Each structure stands twice: as C-alpha cells, then as structure tokens.
Amino acid sequence: MHKDKYVFSQLVSFLDRNKFNYLVRQYAGDKYVKHFTCWNQLLALMFGQLSNRESLRDLVVALDAHRLKCYHLGMGKNVSKSSLARANQDRDYHIFEEYAYYLVSEARQKRATDIFKLGGNIYAFDSTVIDLCLSVFWWAKFRKKKGGIKIHTLYDVETQVPAFFHITEAAVHDSKAMKEIPYEPGSYYIFDRAYNNFKMLYRIYQIEAFFVIRAKKNLQYKAIKWKRRLPKNVLSDTTIELTGFYPKQYYPEPLRLVKFWDEEQKREFVFLTNAMHISALQVAELYKNRWQVELFFKWIKQHLKIKKFWGTTENAVRIQIYAAMCTYCLVAIAQKSMQLDRSTYEVLQILSISLTDKTSLRDLFDKTKFQNDKERFRLNEPNLFNF
C-alpha cells in the first residue's frame, strides 16, 4: 500500500505551485489571509470538480466528512462554507485565469503532435451557452426572462486541449469574439458559418495565417479560376472575388471556394479558405475536425461542473469555470505523463471514487479494470485524448 500520500495529493503534485504563488503575489490574493489561502481554494474547487459535487453545500459536506484529511490533501485544516463562498466572491479571478492558461500551455507542450503535417497549429473556434437563472444571476442578462453566459473557446485540435477561452454574456454574438483570439502566423483556424466576419478573416490573412470557414448561402462572389481535375466528392474548387459591397471592402483579396459532398450526411458543404496551397480534400478534412470543439463542450458539461455553480456573482462563476479548465488540463497532463492507456472518462471515474485513498496512482490505474466494453469505450461519449 502507498502510505505516503493520498491519491488527490499525488495528482496535485503535477501542478506547479511556485507559478501559482507568483500569481497570488502579483494580485495580492493572500493579503490579510490567515488560514484559507488561494492555493487551498484552488484545491478545494478542483476536489469538487473531480468528485462531481453538485453544490457548494455538497462540496463542504464532502470535505467535512474528510476533516482529518484536509490538511494532508492541501486544503488547510478546515474548509467552511462561508470561507469558500467569500473567497469565490472576493478574490481576483485573474489569478485562476492566468494559472489556467499556464496549465493549458503545459498540457499542450506535453501533448504536442503533428497529425495533419501542415506545419502549423490547427485550431477550431466556437462557443457554448450556459443557461442561468436570471433572478439569481442578475448580471448575466440574456433575454427578457432568461440569463446565460457564453464560453468562446479556441480548441487545439491536435493536442485536444483548449488554447484560449473568453467568457462573455450570452447575448454577445459569436463573431464579436473573433477579435479576442491570439492569432499565430502559419496556424490554421476553423470556423462555422456564424463567423463570416470578413474584416477579421482579412486580419488572419494579413498575419499570414490560414482559415477554413463554411460559406453562407447568400454569399455574393465572382469566379476567377476553376480547377478541372477534381478528386472524389469534391464538386468544385474555384478561386473567387467577393462582390458584396461590404465584404469586398473588408476582404479585397482572392479567396478559394470549395464545394464538397459528404457521403455520410448526404449533403453538400461550401467552404471558404485563403489556404491555396493545400488540397480540396484537406480543406474538407480540416473542417470535419471542427466537430472536436463541440465534443469538448459536451464532455466538460457532462463530466465537470460548469452548468451548476457554487456562487452567484460573476467573479465566483468565472473562478469556477477556470478551476474546471485547470482540472481538465491536470487530467490531461497526468494522463500523458503517466502514459495511461485509458480514456479520460475512465480516468475521471477512477479518480472520483479514490481521491482519499492511499494507493499509488500507478497501481490505481493498472489494477482497476472495466469489465464491460460498452462502459470502457462508451460510444455515446466524446472520445477525447484518444488518438
């Protein structure tokens, strides 16, 4: 038996505490704090994410049941509901936001791979809406009687880790968030039809990056040049100029329009791209992988706590979302570092019931077996981290 550390403490050892302490000092997060520090707060929130706690009360009850273990789990001598609620309400969410980005960077480095062989990172950008009760979350007005927030996410398709996330009110249109993306020269950005913002697409072109986006049905354009020999399922591959009044001003350069027939869905897709150097099939394949960001949204909503919140203020909601992102990255880092031949669903299921055990992580995953293949592979679950 592993007698030194609890499973949760072993998992936390993959985190860089020095970096977190630096951020806490930068934002004076622990100023005048005597007992419940920002580090204690982060670990308490991550414990709640991993153990699938439904509410703040539920989380505190679970921690109270392990009162004698809290110190060794890294959460201090005691975690009370009032101290955790106050910390979520008052402490600067930028501490947790910047640490989430640090873990994102670390996870992407560990999981770096080159699946598409295109010489640049492949990103899919999309958003998901989280509905909120307007009478409780008064600051998140969406419609007349409905509240909500929107998480805009830039998802690294190859590493399967979110590279950037931007939280806004749900009423903010998807294309408005495009200006917040940290664009990289040589990278590829995949968008759905909601992002037909030609001013921002031209910005991508100007920094020598590439995009693939579904064209709207009412797109106005003039064909300049056609490719004649086309591979199977490619209906046309054309160089075009935009003729609409505003699109032509916003994007004055030629574009490539690819029409592709999807045999699985029995429907036609029309793509716009500035990537003239790749094949039409590669354009279609890039867009097909945009669906991974949808699977990511589905996965975190099912397995992490970002639909039910443990605080009502905007600050508390943001801290919980960033804690969820930290948890996601921690699992990704641990999974890659330990080279686990397990789905993420399995890793989370095993961790959720073993956080306060004293088994070594290696033994925990090596000796736990899933007898039911449907339970192991779960065809209805997003299959993240499995290449």
C-alpha positions in Angstrom: 0.0 0.0 0.0 1.1 3.5 -0.8 1.3 5.0 2.7 2.8 8.5 2.0 0.2 10.5 0.0 -3.5 10.4 -0.8 -4.5 10.0 -4.5 -5.6 13.6 -4.7 -2.2 14.8 -3.3 -0.4 12.7 -5.8 -2.4 14.2 -8.6 -1.8 17.7 -7.3 1.9 17.0 -7.4 1.7 17.5 -11.2 0.8 21.2 -10.6 3.5 23.9 -10.4 2.8 25.6 -7.0 5.6 28.1 -7.4 3.9 29.5 -10.5 0.6 29.8 -8.7 2.3 31.5 -5.7 3.8 34.0 -8.1 0.4 34.9 -9.5 -1.1 35.2 -6.0 1.7 37.6 -5.0 1.1 39.6 -8.2 -2.6 40.1 -7.5 -2.2 40.2 -3.7 -4.6 37.3 -3.4 -3.5 36.3 0.1 -3.3 39.7 1.6 -4.6 39.7 5.1 -5.4 36.0 4.8 -4.5 33.8 7.8 -5.9 30.4 7.1 -7.8 29.7 3.8 -5.3 30.7 1.1 -5.8 30.9 -2.7 -4.0 27.6 -3.0 -6.4 26.0 -0.5 -9.2 27.5 -2.5 -8.0 26.1 -5.8 -7.5 22.6 -4.4 -11.0 22.7 -2.8 -12.6 23.7 -6.1 -10.6 21.0 -8.0 -11.6 18.4 -5.4 -15.2 19.4 -6.1 -14.7 19.1 -9.8 -13.1 15.7 -9.6 -15.6 14.3 -7.0 -18.5 15.7 -9.0 -20.1 17.8 -6.3 -23.4 19.4 -7.2 -23.4 22.5 -5.0 -21.3 24.5 -2.6 -23.1 22.8 0.4 -22.5 19.4 -1.2 -18.7 20.2 -1.6 -18.4 21.4 2.0 -20.2 18.4 3.4 -17.8 16.1 1.4 -14.8 18.0 2.7 -16.2 18.0 6.3 -16.5 14.2 6.1 -12.7 14.1 5.5 -12.0 16.8 8.0 -9.0 15.0 9.4 -7.5 14.6 5.9 -8.0 18.1 4.7 -4.6 19.3 5.8 -2.8 16.5 4.0 -5.0 17.0 0.9 -3.6 20.5 0.7 -6.8 22.4 1.7 -5.7 23.6 5.1 -7.1 22.5 8.5 -10.7 23.2 7.7 -12.9 24.4 4.8 -16.1 26.1 5.9 -18.9 27.1 3.6 -18.7 30.8 4.5 -14.9 31.0 3.9 -15.1 29.2 0.5 -18.1 31.3 -0.6 -16.4 34.5 0.5 -13.2 33.6 -1.3 -15.1 32.8 -4.5 -16.9 36.1 -4.3 -14.0 38.4 -3.4 -10.7 37.0 -4.7 -9.5 38.2 -8.1 -10.5 35.7 -10.8 -7.4 36.7 -12.8 -5.3 34.6 -10.5 -7.1 31.4 -11.6 -7.5 32.6 -15.2 -3.7 33.1 -15.7 -3.0 29.8 -13.9 -5.5 28.0 -16.2 -3.6 29.4 -19.2 -0.3 28.3 -17.7 -1.7 24.7 -17.4 -3.1 24.9 -20.9 0.4 25.8 -22.2 2.0 22.9 -20.2 -0.6 20.4 -21.4 -0.2 21.4 -25.0 3.6 21.1 -24.8 3.3 17.6 -23.3 0.7 16.5 -25.8 2.3 18.1 -28.8 1.8 16.1 -32.0 1.7 16.7 -35.8 -1.3 14.8 -37.2 -2.1 16.9 -40.2 1.5 17.6 -41.3 0.7 21.2 -42.3 3.5 22.9 -40.5 1.2 24.9 -38.1 -1.2 24.5 -35.3 -4.8 23.6 -36.1 -7.5 25.4 -34.1 -11.3 25.2 -34.1 -13.1 28.2 -32.7 -16.7 28.0 -31.4 -18.8 28.9 -28.3 -21.2 27.2 -26.0 -24.0 28.9 -24.0 -24.6 28.0 -20.3 -28.1 28.9 -19.2 -28.5 30.7 -15.8 -31.5 31.7 -13.7 -31.8 35.5 -14.2 -33.4 36.1 -10.8 -30.2 34.6 -9.2 -27.5 35.5 -11.7 -28.8 39.1 -12.2 -25.7 40.2 -14.0 -25.9 37.7 -16.8 -28.9 39.0 -18.7 -29.6 37.1 -21.9 -33.2 37.5 -22.8 -36.2 39.2 -21.1 -36.6 36.4 -18.6 -33.5 34.3 -19.1 -29.9 34.6 -18.1 -26.8 33.0 -19.5 -23.1 33.2 -20.3 -21.1 32.2 -23.3 -17.7 30.5 -23.3 -15.9 31.2 -26.6 -13.1 28.6 -27.0 -10.2 28.2 -29.3 -9.6 24.5 -29.3 -6.2 22.9 -30.3 -7.4 20.0 -32.5 -4.2 18.1 -32.5 -3.4 18.2 -28.7 -7.2 18.2 -27.8 -6.6 21.0 -25.2 -8.3 24.4 -25.3 -5.7 27.1 -26.1 -7.9 30.1 -25.4 -11.3 30.8 -23.7 -13.2 34.0 -23.5 -16.3 34.4 -21.2 -19.0 36.9 -22.1 -22.7 37.4 -21.6 -24.7 35.0 -23.8 -26.2 37.9 -25.8 -22.7 38.6 -27.4 -22.7 37.4 -31.0 -20.1 34.7 -31.8 -18.3 36.8 -34.4 -17.7 39.6 -31.9 -15.3 37.3 -30.0 -13.1 36.8 -33.1 -11.1 39.9 -32.3 -10.0 38.4 -28.9 -8.3 35.4 -30.5 -4.5 35.4 -30.1 -3.7 34.6 -33.8 -0.4 32.9 -34.7 1.3 33.2 -38.2 1.2 29.9 -40.0 -1.6 28.4 -38.0 -5.0 27.2 -39.3 -8.3 28.4 -37.9 -11.6 26.6 -38.5 -14.9 28.4 -38.1 -18.6 27.7 -38.6 -21.0 29.9 -40.6 -21.6 32.2 -37.6 -18.1 33.6 -38.0 -18.4 35.1 -41.5 -16.7 38.3 -40.4 -14.6 39.3 -43.4 -12.8 42.1 -41.5 -11.5 39.6 -39.0 -10.8 37.0 -41.7 -8.7 39.5 -43.6 -6.7 40.1 -40.4 -5.9 36.4 -40.3 -4.8 36.7 -44.0 -2.6 39.7 -43.2 -0.6 37.9 -40.4 0.0 35.0 -42.9 -2.2 32.6 -41.1 -5.0 30.5 -42.7 -8.7 29.9 -42.1 -11.4 27.5 -43.3 -15.0 28.6 -42.8 -18.4 27.5 -44.1 -19.8 30.0 -46.5 -23.2 31.5 -46.1 -25.9 30.7 -48.7 -26.3 34.3 -49.7 -22.6 34.8 -50.4 -22.0 37.1 -53.4 -18.9 36.4 -55.4 -17.4 36.2 -58.9 -15.4 33.1 -60.1 -11.9 33.8 -61.5 -10.3 30.5 -62.0 -11.5 26.8 -61.8 -9.7 23.6 -61.2 -10.7 20.9 -63.6 -9.4 17.6 -62.3 -11.1 17.1 -59.0 -10.9 14.2 -56.5 -13.9 12.2 -55.5 -16.6 14.1 -53.6 -15.1 17.5 -54.5 -17.8 19.2 -56.6 -15.8 22.3 -57.4 -12.6 24.1 -56.4 -12.7 27.8 -57.5 -10.7 31.0 -57.0 -13.2 33.8 -56.4 -13.5 37.5 -55.6 -16.2 38.8 -53.3 -18.7 41.2 -54.9 -20.9 42.2 -51.9 -20.5 45.9 -51.0 -19.1 45.4 -47.5 -17.4 42.0 -47.9 -15.4 43.3 -50.9 -14.2 46.3 -48.9 -13.3 44.2 -45.9 -11.6 41.4 -47.8 -10.2 42.7 -51.1 -8.0 39.7 -51.9 -9.0 36.5 -53.8 -10.4 33.6 -51.9 -10.8 29.9 -52.5 -14.3 28.3 -52.6 -14.6 24.5 -52.3 -17.8 22.6 -52.7 -17.7 19.2 -51.1 -20.2 16.3 -51.0 -20.4 14.5 -47.7 -21.4 10.9 -48.3 -22.1 10.2 -44.6 -24.5 13.0 -44.2 -25.7 13.1 -47.8 -25.3 16.8 -48.1 -23.2 19.5 -49.7 -20.8 21.8 -47.8 -19.4 25.0 -49.2 -16.1 26.2 -47.7 -14.2 29.5 -47.9 -10.4 29.5 -47.3 -7.3 31.5 -48.0 -5.1 28.3 -47.9 -4.4 28.0 -51.7 -1.5 25.5 -51.1 -3.5 22.6 -49.7 -5.8 20.1 -51.5 -9.6 20.5 -51.5 -9.8 17.2 -49.6 -7.5 18.6 -46.9 -9.8 21.7 -46.6 -12.8 19.4 -46.1 -10.9 17.3 -43.6 -9.9 20.4 -41.6 -13.5 21.5 -41.4 -14.6 18.0 -40.4 -12.3 18.2 -37.4 -14.1 21.4 -36.2 -16.6 19.0 -34.6 -14.0 18.2 -31.9 -14.6 21.5 -30.2 -18.3 20.5 -30.0 -17.3 17.2 -28.4 -15.1 19.2 -25.9 -18.1 21.3 -24.9 -20.3 18.2 -24.5 -17.6 16.4 -22.4 -16.9 19.2 -19.9 -20.7 19.8 -19.4 -21.2 16.1 -18.7 -18.1 15.5 -16.5 -17.1 18.8 -15.0 -19.1 21.3 -13.1 -19.8 24.3 -15.3 -23.6 24.1 -15.5 -24.4 24.2 -11.8 -22.5 27.0 -10.0 -21.2 27.2 -6.4 -21.6 31.0 -6.3 -23.9 33.6 -7.8 -21.6 36.5 -8.5 -19.8 36.9 -11.8 -16.4 36.6 -10.0 -17.5 33.2 -8.5 -18.8 31.9 -11.8 -15.5 32.8 -13.6 -13.4 31.2 -10.8 -15.4 28.0 -11.1 -15.0 27.9 -14.9 -11.3 28.5 -14.6 -11.0 25.8 -11.9 -12.8 23.4 -14.2 -10.3 24.2 -17.0 -7.4 23.7 -14.5 -8.9 20.3 -13.6 -9.2 19.3 -17.3 -5.6 20.2 -18.0 -4.4 18.5 -14.9 -6.0 15.2 -16.0 -4.5 15.7 -19.5 -1.0 16.3 -18.0 -1.2 13.4 -15.6 -2.6 11.1 -18.3 0.3 12.0 -20.7 3.0 12.0 -18.1 2.0 8.5 -16.8 1.3 7.3 -20.4 -2.1 5.9 -19.3 -3.8 3.6 -21.8 -7.2 4.8 -20.6 -10.0 7.0 -21.8 -10.5 10.3 -20.0 -13.9 9.0 -18.8 -12.2 6.1 -17.1 -9.5 8.3 -15.5 -12.1 10.6 -14.0 -14.4 7.7 -12.9 -11.5 6.1 -11.1 -10.2 9.3 -9.6 -13.7 10.4 -8.4 -14.0 7.4 -6.0 -10.3 7.2 -5.0 -9.3 10.8 -4.1 -8.9 10.0 -0.4 -7.3 6.5 -0.8 -3.6 6.0 -0.2 -2.9 3.8 -3.3 -0.2 4.9 -5.7 -1.5 6.4 -8.9 0.3 3.8 -11.0 -1.3 0.9 -9.0 -4.7 2.6 -9.1 -4.9 2.7 -12.9 -3.0 -0.6 -13.5 -5.2 -2.7 -11.2 -8.6 -1.2 -11.9 -10.3 -3.0 -14.8 -13.5 -2.2 -16.7 -15.3 -5.5 -17.5 -17.9 -4.1 -19.8 -16.7 -2.9 -23.2 -19.6 -0.5 -23.6 -18.6 1.0 -20.3 -15.0 1.2 -21.3 -15.4 2.8 -24.7 -18.8 4.4 -24.2 -19.7 5.1 -27.8 -22.1 7.9 -26.8 -19.3 9.8 -25.0 -16.8 12.2 -26.6 -13.7 10.2 -27.2 -11.1 12.8 -26.0 -7.4 12.2 -25.7 -7.6 9.0 -27.8 -5.6 9.0 -31.0 
